[in-house]
């Protein structure tokens, strides 16, 4: 103490004299320290950014040198937040290292609820961020409004910046106020939210800056009407000491709110996640709940009429702040009103305190926040800027809260549903086991459904195609819906993940398989006697397809609406924009009854002109509608060649319709559409190519060498299409053929790419149809001995529909609930996640098939066969008792018959019976079915 400043340090910046924090372990000048004057005493983290000023003095410098030093000083904290926002989601890496790729459902989330990153990461580490040799606040790139230098390096909260006046002292009144709170009195006197709008006054007309000048007076104000914010109460209110509110506020009184707490450190309390909200997402009030022919399109509306229809739907952007631990008595409403606003970094609230009123009651201070008005978001709160805060601070602090869920359990509704399904299945199985068989009991018996699951249903090539396409879907979803950490470029993991760009047209593959199955069966070419018969046949076909497909999708829709976020908490909801879209925007739209029933019957796009919002049902709906359209076309003309001619005529208009629809969207087109107009051109092209290709008989007459050459050509067509997609859509490839493709189509591609993409699809359609036809004419696929064996691979192929429906739920469970932090991006973890997702999806699909899909399919086929087949008579008046072998034969026969009636490759994958015959005439097909 009182030591003289070393002369050899004069003229140098003081920050160079104290090179670094003592506990960081960086190189220091040992001559700086003497006796009790140690590095810990002068430069410890608890001494502040400038060190212990009692021992350190800045050097005396001339004005010119001081100005130069000031100009070379590091960026101040206020500007550092802007730098942090500019590179908000780019992880910190050494300058000479490779850049990283963000991928997965947590791509926009930086795993940094606390000050420092997890072990092994280099983005936010104390050794670099708190190194004061880099500036007064260490590395300024580490800090933002929610993670300041003082909190992370020193252990204290930063003070408010330039307050107009210090925060007042919270002083309770002498007695509880009577007559109700300010909030209750305000609601009686002033309108709030929708109460403001009447006649020519509407939210859009008054709350948009250019149009709201004449809407306000002393009664109607912007905050009350546009934001739905009543004035904050100012009265202290009496609360019983035993109430949850009083116990919560009493337990946290005087404590500072730490937004860097971790869930695992809150074993005995309640943990809440917090996100800062900014921006408003506008929605058309009521218009999006009307059919497309009743909707008023914005292009044909006047500005005033359109503004009269819009409302604030939900917050637009979420910035994840962190989380905090509170006592178990703290409900979300209490935390949002009294505790969460204290995390705001722009101002400091007075210390929270409650005052004793008497032996049974206490006085609770007024809340700090109220709930704003949103159509479809009910967990937002807004804390207005206090009058003592800096005028440059935001006008309010709007935030959202989410309670951390530690466990999950099925609710009463799901338990009742499972109890009913299991009971019916058990009764059916027991009835068949006792020999009391009937068509109804056979349909619900799990042992017979399991036999039908793996029964042979035609060429193995169809099943192989289904499994391959399903694996492509899993590969794509694994990239987009699993939580991954940033993956360094040029790593093996990134190359493995980027294979997904070659799978963009997987939906085209499903479409081609669906059309080929429908054409192979031959029943779609049965030309009806008249128009009414054609309509009736189309209705029956649609009803049968829907009866098999809708129950399975209905179960997963119920899980989507009533299990996730209700029984299974999604703790990463505030961290992930994707999870918020799936279980926020889309879920609220799906739950609306006007949208739910058309979605259940797979006609939502037809009714509303918008995609099906019920999870991933939109691709099932698109394929179902395309399947019905192809059947309508084929049955109307009654011939494969005439159908091909009509399909070729409509192919160009279908491509134009796809281009027109995609031009109305702001998303660049990449060929992976889910809706009917996206896959319809491929379906029409499949009709044309199928008529041009040689028949199965001609291919069977070819020699082995010729068929092998045709096989290589087909594989080359499929691979060429995948490579074209990968080279064009991947931004890593910029030279050679990829550079030429990008120069021709643009990067990113525009909506005009629809025309070229549809032309490129012809190569994929040709290759897949040739592969399928070669598989049908292979000799080993037509042997009768092969047709009775139960195969696990065929069972897996039949479960592909359930796998495609359930895999996203498995991934969202893992990324939304099971794992708080993203996965490490390695090849081992990627392959493990792929296999685990496949295993869990297959298990869920097996249960769904045994309880729902199989019984519904068997009931539909039993009703159809009972309406067509004549009743058998027996001489003794009683049917013979079936044996176990007969039961197996019946199961295989039902499976074969099912394939004649089901051609949806996603929901109920099927293969033809007697596929080697091809389309040799309706008489031959009918004779084979009668023999079966």
TABELFEN-V80749 format. One line per field, one symbol per residue. ss: DSSP state (a for helix, b for strand, c for the rest). phi: phi as a letter, one per 30 degrees, with the letter a starting at -180 (. if undefined). Layout:
BEGIN
ss->???
phi->???
END
This chain:
BEGIN
ss->ccccccaaaccccaaaaccccaaacccccaaacbccbcaaaaacaaacccccccccccccccaaaaaaaaacccccaaaaaaaaaacccccccccccccbbccbcccccccccccccccccccccaaaaccaaacccccaaaccccccaaaaaacccccccccccccccccccccccccccaaaaaaaacccaaaacbccbcaaaaacaaaccccccccccaaaacccccccccccbbbbcccaaaaaaaaacccccccbccaaaccccbbbbbbbbbbbbbbbccaaaccccccccaaaccaaaaaccbbbbbbbbbbbbbbbbbcccccaaaaaaaaaaaacccccccccccbbccccbbbbcccccbcccccccccbbbbbcccccccccccbbbbbbbbccccccccaaaaaaaaaaaaaaaaaaaaaacccccaaaaaacaaaaaaaaccccccaaaaaaaaaaaaaaaaaaaaaacbbccbbcccaaaaaaaaaaaaccaaaaaaaaaaaaaaaacaaacccccaaaaaaaaaaaaaaaaaaaaaaaaaaaaaaaacbcccbccccccccaaaaaaaaaaaaaaacaaaaaaaacccaaaaaccccccccaaaaaaaaaaaaaaaaaaaaaccaaaaaaaaaaaaaaaaaaaaaaaaccccccccccccaaaaaaaaaaaaaaaaacccaaaaaaccaaaaaaaaaaaaaaaaaaaaaaaaaaccccccaaaaaaaaaacccccccaaaaaaaaaaaaaaaaaaaaaaaaccaaaccaaaaacccaaaaaaacaaaaaaaaaaaaaaaaaaaccccbcccaaaaaaaaaaaaaaaaaaaaaaaaaaaaaaaaaaaaaaaaaacccccccccccccccaaaaaaaaaaaaaaaaaacccccccccccccaaaccccaaaaaaaaaac
phi->.idddeddcdicdddddcdaddddiddbddddcbiddcdddcbdddcjdcidddccbdddbdeddddddddcddddddddddddddceccddbeeddddcccajdcddccdadddcdddjccdbbddcdcddddldciddddcbdcbdddddccjbdddddhddadddddcdddbddcijddddddddcbdbidddcaidcbeddccdedbcdcccbdccbdddcdcicdeddbcdcdbddddddddddddceicddcdcdcdddcdcbccbdbbdcaibcdbddiddcceddcdcdddccdddddddccbddaddbbcdclabcbeddddddddddcceeddedcacddddaccdcadcbbccdddcbbddcbdbbcccbbcddddcdddddedaccbbbbddcdbbadddddddddddddddddddddddddicdadddddcdddddddddcddbkeddddddddddddddddddddcbcdcdecddidddddddddeddcecddddddddddddddddiddcddddaddddddddddddddddddddeddddddddddccdicccdcdcdddcddddddcbddddddddedcdddddchbddddcibddcdhcddddddddddddddddddddciadddddddddddddedddddddddddcccedbicdcddddcdedddddddddddddddddddddddddddddddddddddddddddddddddddcbciddddddddcjbddcdddeddddddddddddddddddddddcdeddcdddddcddbddddddddddddddcdddddddddcbdcdcddddbddddddddddddddddddddddddcbdeeddddddddddddcddddcbdcibddddcdddddddddddddddddcbbddccbebbdcidddicckddddddddddd
END
